[in-house]
Amino acid sequence: MGLLMDRNGIPLAYDLFPGNESEKVHMRPIINRMKEEFADSHRPSKKTGRVDQKQMAYYSDKYAKKQKADKEAMVARAKDLIKSPKKYDRITSAGSAAYVKNLSFDKATGEIVEGKTLELDEEKIREQELYDGYYSIVTSELDMTDLEMRKIYRGLAQIEDTFKISTSEYRTQLQVRRLLRY
């Protein structure tokens, strides 16, 4: 999920992306769309369609370790998918499918199409390892300092964590209600 927020951390727009792709690729069109919708009609960016933006990238050892562990789990699932493709479909292979060459799904059923030789995409794994630990933040707030950008981004992480907890609590409550019904 990609979420655009103003400098106060108020969400302005969001979009959902495939689980096996980076949201970084998909954010630029959303930023452009938001600029068009909210830009002041007197600004040159409105007339020319140009979007001014500031980008910041930084590295975190902690994030690199997390990404490495997540990737190792996905690669292990990808290897299992290659070994036993009948156990998986489009939904259950999410994330790990990105590391499998020659993988395709039946559009009607979501099942893996048989007859193709599945193999691990070692090149893609090595390429993605180059970016482990790097954050990339893009904003249209040109006057915002790097520290302000990071602070707001960390606030987003807190919002996401809260959402995960509340979603988890909701599922638990729903399961308890189902149990009590029976």
N, C-alpha and C positions, 0 to 999 in steps of 0.2 A: 504494500500500500504506500502511495505517495501522498503526503499531506503538506499543503501550503498554509503558512500561518503569517499573520502580521507581526510587527515588532513586539506586540504585547502577548504573543502566543495564542491569539484567537484564530481558530481554523477558518480559512477562506475557501478552500477547495480541496478535494481529494480525488484520487483515482485508484483503481485496483489493477494490478498487473499479474501476469503469469508467475507462478511460484518459482519457476526455474530461470527467471530473467532478473537482471538488476533494474531497479526502478530508476537509476540514474539516466538511462537511455530515454525513458519515457517522460521525464519531468519537463524537459524544454518545451514541448508542445503545450503542456498544461500552464506553464509560466506565461507563454505567449498568449494563450487564450485568456488568462486572468488579466494580463496587461491590457488587452483589447477591451475587456469588459469593464475594467475599473479605471483605466487611464483617464486623466483629465483631457478634455477635448482640445485644450490650448497647448498641450505638450507636443513637441515634434514627433515623439515616439508614436503618438496616435495617428498622425498624418502619414508618416513614412512606414509604419509597421515595424520599426526597429525596436528591439527590446534591450534596454541597458540592464546589465546584471553584474553581480560580483560573485566570484567563485573562490572557494577556499578548500584546500585539502590538507589533512593532517593525519598523522600516524599514531596508532595506539597499540602497544604490546598486548594489552589485555584483549582488545578487539581482534588482533591477529591470532591469538591463541583460541579465541572463541570461533572465529571463522575456520581455522584449521580443524578444530574438533567437529564442527558442523559438516565441513566438507568430507572429512574422513567417514562420518556416518553415512553421508549421501553416496560416497564412492562404494562403501561396503554394500549398501542397498542396490546400487547399480550393478555390482558384481553378482549379487543374488538374482537380480532381474535377468541378467544375461544367462545365468545358470538355469533359472526356473521361470521363464517368461509367463507361463500360464497362471502363476500366483498373482500377477499384477495386471492392472488396467490403467487407463489414462489418469484416473484419480489417485490410485494407490502408488503409482510410480512418480508422482509429482516430486520435483526436486532432483531425484536420482536420474530421471530420464534425460536430463541435460548432459549427462556423462556417458550416454550410450549412443554409439553410431548405428545408423541404419534402422532406427526405431520408428515405427509408424503405428497408428491406431486406426481401428475401424471406426468410421464416422458415426455409424448407427449405434454400435454397442460399446465403444470405448475400449474394446479388447485389443491386445497387441496383435498386429497382423503377422501371421506365420509365414515361413518360407524365406526370411531374410536372415543373414548371418549378423548377429548382434555382437558388437565388440566395444570394449571400454575406450573412451575418447581421451587417451593419455595427454594429447596435445592441449586439449581444452582444460584439463585439470592443471597442467603446468602453467598455462597462461593465466588462469584465475589465481593461482598461488602467488603470482607477482603482485597482486593487489590486496592480498590479505593484510588487514590492519589499517587500511586507508579509508578515511571518511572523505566524502566529497559533499560540500554544501554549496548550493546555488541560491542567491537571493536577488531580488530587485531593489532591496534597500541599500543603495549605494553608499549612504553615509554611515552605515552600521560598521562598527569595528569588528575585527576578527573575534575578540573576546565576547562581544554581544551576540555574534552569530552562534558561537559555541554554546553560550548560555541558553539561548532559545532552543537550539537543537537538543541540548540535554533535557530541556523542559518537554520536548516532544517525546523523548524516550520515557520520561515519567508518565506522560499521558498514555503511551502505548502499554506500559506496564500496568497502569491502573485499569485500562481496558481489558487486558488479559486476565487480571485478577477478577474483575467484575463478571466477565464472561464465564470464567471457571466457576465462580460462586453460583451463577445463574444455572449452569449445567448441573451442578451438585444439587441445588434446590429442586430442579426439575426431576432429577433421578430419585430424590427422596420422596417427592410427591407421587411419582409413579409407583414406588414401592409401597407407600401408604395406601394407595388405591387398591392394591391387590391384597 
